[in-house]
Amino acid sequence: MAQVQPDSSSIVDTRYWHALDDGRVQCDLCPRHCQLREGKRGVCFIRQNIDSEIKLTSYGRSSGFCVDPIEKKPLNHFYPGSSVLSFGTAGCNLCCKFCQNWDISKSRHFDTLGSQASPELLAATAKKMGCKSVAFTYNDPVIFHEYAIDVAQACHEIGINSVAVTAGYICPEPRVEFFNFMDAANVDLKGFTQEFYHKICSGNLSDVLNTLLYLKHETQVWFEITTLLIPDENDSVRELERQTQWIVDNLGANVPLHFSAFHPDFHMLNKPRTSVSTLMRAREIALKQGLNYVYTGNVHDSAGGSSYCPSCHQRVIERDWYELGEYCLDSAGHCHHCGEPISGRFDGAPGHFGHRRIPIKIS
């Protein structure tokens, strides 16, 4: 079967690039700074030099749509129990050897982008499905910057939140524009050494840390952090202590941190799955360092998935996978036991979407 090619409606102008003296064009969206000759694509696949300009070639195209629980993003402190319309495109600007969504993020085929939806249709569908938010996920939304922003604007016009699930690998100027339209984000902090980022992800740790600092100190975006723990790669006690101490010192004690279990995939098939005990140990380290909200993910661990009041230490949100149980917060997010405000975004009673996953078609 011949590969599907993007039609003209999927190709749009972009802003973040400049021409080089040798005839190439440099993309200035992310720290990779791909320098492209005519017709060549960046590492992300969906940004291309067309007529000596960088174009986005996947506007309005998606690898699929699904209604998920917000906790799956994972966001545990952003309207708990609500549903979110999730979608992504293709490609990625990092090259993680352990990628858990490699069939989408590493796709180099436009037949991956078999679904189409305008920003307005996406927003309307989210509202029709009862979703409180739309999430840009599965691959990194910074690479489809223009489409994500247009969708977020359409969502805001009808009261729908926008959520970015991202590795935070983006340059300062487009970062400002991008997060200006986001209500929440989960940032994938893949490890805490430059060696890990360089060898395993082909990226730079400092650029991701700068995004986290920007989110904390220069925006009102609610954000949480996820680290996928890979045995013998980024799970040492020393590295976890350094990572969690940096978060406390630079972002504060109230930024939720999720430690998720790795499963062998893509170019890391020789690694074992992450054990529950490793995740529990990481959680204990983070709590000892002073973080108030630390979670385990991709495993069955109700204690590690639940939220606790940092003041009285009582459980305030019980979770079993993505299912909410006992809920001890008032409508403003204060602990029922002691009145302590819990950090996050809360709005009345929690939702009850549960652990469902509903694939949908948009036309």
JOUR-V140634 format. One record per residue. RES is the residue in three letters. PHI is phi in degrees with one decimal (none if undefined). BURIAL is # if it has 9 or more other C-alpha atoms within 8 Angstrom, else .. Layout:
# JOUR-V140634
RES;PHI;BURIAL
RES;PHI;BURIAL
This chain:
# JOUR-V140634
MET;none;.
ALA;-68.9;.
GLN;-67.9;.
VAL;-69.8;.
GLN;-104.9;.
PRO;-67.3;#
ASP;-89.1;.
SER;-62.5;.
SER;-70.1;.
SER;-91.4;#
ILE;-108.3;#
VAL;-131.1;#
ASP;-68.5;.
THR;-129.7;#
ARG;-105.1;.
TYR;-95.1;#
TRP;-165.5;#
HIS;-151.2;.
ALA;-79.1;#
LEU;-102.9;.
ASP;-66.2;.
ASP;-90.2;.
GLY;96.0;.
ARG;-80.0;#
VAL;-123.1;#
GLN;-101.4;#
CYS;-80.7;#
ASP;-113.3;#
LEU;-77.2;#
CYS;-130.0;#
PRO;-65.6;#
ARG;-70.9;.
HIS;49.4;#
CYS;-58.7;#
GLN;-109.5;#
LEU;-118.8;#
ARG;-84.4;#
GLU;-50.3;#
GLY;85.7;#
LYS;-81.6;.
ARG;-104.9;#
GLY;-74.4;#
VAL;-55.9;#
CYS;-69.5;#
PHE;81.3;#
ILE;-95.1;#
ARG;-111.5;#
GLN;-139.7;#
ASN;-80.4;#
ILE;-124.6;#
ASP;57.3;.
SER;63.8;#
GLU;-138.0;#
ILE;-83.3;#
LYS;-116.5;#
LEU;-86.9;#
THR;-108.0;#
SER;-126.5;#
TYR;-61.0;#
GLY;78.4;#
ARG;-110.9;#
SER;-141.8;#
SER;-85.2;#
GLY;142.8;#
PHE;-127.5;#
CYS;-153.5;#
VAL;-95.0;#
ASP;-124.0;#
PRO;-72.8;#
ILE;-60.8;#
GLU;-65.4;#
LYS;-78.0;.
LYS;-71.0;#
PRO;-91.7;#
LEU;-132.0;#
ASN;-95.5;#
HIS;-120.2;#
PHE;-124.2;#
TYR;49.3;#
PRO;-53.2;#
GLY;80.2;#
SER;-82.5;#
SER;-104.6;#
VAL;-138.9;#
LEU;-83.4;#
SER;-105.4;#
PHE;-159.4;#
GLY;-144.6;#
THR;-118.4;#
ALA;-143.9;#
GLY;84.8;#
CYS;-163.6;#
ASN;-98.3;#
LEU;-115.1;#
CYS;-128.3;#
CYS;-67.4;.
LYS;-67.8;#
PHE;-102.7;#
CYS;-46.2;#
GLN;-90.4;.
ASN;-125.4;.
TRP;-62.6;#
ASP;-64.9;.
ILE;-99.2;#
SER;-68.7;#
LYS;-102.5;#
SER;-65.1;#
ARG;-122.8;.
HIS;-130.7;.
PHE;-73.8;#
ASP;-72.2;.
THR;-64.8;#
LEU;-93.3;#
GLY;-80.1;#
SER;-103.7;#
GLN;-130.8;#
ALA;-163.7;#
SER;-73.8;.
PRO;-54.4;#
GLU;-66.7;#
LEU;-68.6;.
LEU;-61.4;#
ALA;-62.1;#
ALA;-63.4;#
THR;-65.6;#
ALA;-59.3;#
LYS;-65.7;#
LYS;-62.1;.
MET;-82.7;.
GLY;78.3;.
CYS;-80.5;#
LYS;-84.3;#
SER;-146.2;#
VAL;-116.8;#
ALA;-116.0;#
PHE;-92.5;#
THR;-151.7;#
TYR;73.8;#
ASN;-132.1;#
ASP;-80.1;#
PRO;-70.4;#
VAL;-62.3;#
ILE;-78.4;#
PHE;-107.3;#
HIS;-43.3;#
GLU;-67.3;#
TYR;-66.4;#
ALA;-60.3;#
ILE;-64.8;#
ASP;-63.6;#
VAL;-64.8;#
ALA;-60.2;#
GLN;-63.6;#
ALA;-63.7;#
CYS;-66.6;#
HIS;-61.9;#
GLU;-64.4;.
ILE;-121.0;.
GLY;80.1;.
ILE;-103.2;#
ASN;-78.8;#
SER;-117.9;#
VAL;-127.3;#
ALA;-106.6;#
VAL;-103.2;#
THR;-144.0;#
ALA;-86.6;#
GLY;69.8;#
TYR;-95.6;#
ILE;-150.5;#
CYS;-76.5;#
PRO;-56.8;.
GLU;-65.9;.
PRO;-66.1;#
ARG;-60.6;#
VAL;-59.5;.
GLU;-63.9;.
PHE;-60.6;#
PHE;-76.6;#
ASN;-63.6;.
PHE;-107.3;#
MET;-101.2;#
ASP;-93.9;#
ALA;-150.9;#
ALA;-150.2;#
ASN;-114.5;#
VAL;-102.0;#
ASP;-85.3;#
LEU;-91.6;#
LYS;-75.4;#
GLY;-176.3;#
PHE;-133.1;#
THR;-132.9;.
GLN;-64.9;#
GLU;-60.6;.
PHE;-63.1;#
TYR;-61.9;#
HIS;-70.5;#
LYS;-79.5;.
ILE;-99.9;#
CYS;-118.3;#
SER;56.6;#
GLY;-144.6;#
ASN;-125.7;#
LEU;-60.3;#
SER;-59.5;.
ASP;-66.3;#
VAL;-71.8;#
LEU;-61.5;.
ASN;-64.3;.
THR;-65.2;#
LEU;-63.3;#
LEU;-62.8;#
TYR;-62.2;#
LEU;-59.3;#
LYS;-70.5;#
HIS;-101.2;.
GLU;-130.1;.
THR;-137.6;#
GLN;-107.0;.
VAL;-67.0;#
TRP;-77.8;#
PHE;-138.0;#
GLU;-128.4;#
ILE;-120.1;#
THR;-124.7;#
THR;-124.4;#
LEU;-81.0;#
LEU;-86.4;#
ILE;-110.0;#
PRO;-51.7;#
ASP;66.8;.
GLU;-114.8;.
ASN;-140.6;#
ASP;-116.6;#
SER;-70.1;.
VAL;-58.3;.
ARG;-62.4;.
GLU;-66.4;#
LEU;-66.7;#
GLU;-64.8;#
ARG;-65.4;#
GLN;-62.5;#
THR;-69.1;#
GLN;-67.9;#
TRP;-62.2;#
ILE;-61.7;#
VAL;-59.9;#
ASP;-70.2;.
ASN;-107.4;.
LEU;-117.2;#
GLY;101.5;#
ALA;-77.9;#
ASN;-100.4;.
VAL;-80.9;#
PRO;-65.7;#
LEU;-124.5;#
HIS;-110.9;#
PHE;-101.9;#
SER;-109.2;#
ALA;-82.8;#
PHE;-82.9;#
HIS;-124.5;#
PRO;-58.7;#
ASP;-162.0;#
PHE;54.1;#
HIS;-100.7;.
MET;-126.4;#
LEU;-85.7;.
ASN;-89.3;.
LYS;-94.5;#
PRO;-76.6;.
ARG;-62.7;#
THR;-73.2;#
SER;-78.2;.
VAL;-61.0;#
SER;-63.7;.
THR;-65.1;#
LEU;-65.0;#
MET;-65.6;#
ARG;-63.8;.
ALA;-61.1;#
ARG;-62.5;#
GLU;-63.0;.
ILE;-60.9;#
ALA;-64.0;#
LEU;-64.8;#
LYS;-63.8;.
GLN;-74.8;#
GLY;116.0;#
LEU;-72.2;#
ASN;-90.9;#
TYR;-130.3;#
VAL;-130.2;#
TYR;-129.2;#
THR;-105.4;#
GLY;-140.6;#
ASN;68.1;.
VAL;-139.7;#
HIS;-88.4;.
ASP;-153.7;#
SER;-60.7;#
ALA;-63.9;.
GLY;-75.8;#
GLY;-96.4;#
SER;-92.2;#
SER;-104.2;#
TYR;-128.1;#
CYS;-69.5;#
PRO;-71.3;#
SER;-92.8;.
CYS;-99.2;.
HIS;67.9;.
GLN;-79.2;.
ARG;-70.7;#
VAL;-112.3;#
ILE;-136.4;#
GLU;-87.4;#
ARG;-131.4;#
ASP;-125.6;#
TRP;55.4;#
TYR;-104.3;#
GLU;-94.2;#
LEU;-84.1;#
GLY;-115.2;.
GLU;-58.5;.
TYR;-128.9;#
CYS;-119.7;#
LEU;-123.3;#
ASP;-82.1;#
SER;-63.9;#
ALA;-97.2;#
GLY;89.2;#
HIS;-96.9;#
CYS;-62.1;#
HIS;-65.2;#
HIS;-78.8;.
CYS;-133.1;.
GLY;87.0;.
GLU;-64.6;#
PRO;-70.9;.
ILE;-95.0;#
SER;-66.3;.
GLY;145.2;.
ARG;-121.1;#
PHE;-129.6;#
ASP;-150.5;#
GLY;74.4;.
ALA;-68.4;.
PRO;-71.2;#
GLY;-77.3;#
HIS;-133.3;.
PHE;-68.2;#
GLY;74.4;#
HIS;-97.1;#
ARG;-63.7;.
ARG;-134.7;.
ILE;-120.7;.
PRO;-64.6;.
ILE;-133.6;.
LYS;-110.1;.
ILE;-117.3;#
SER;-146.3;.
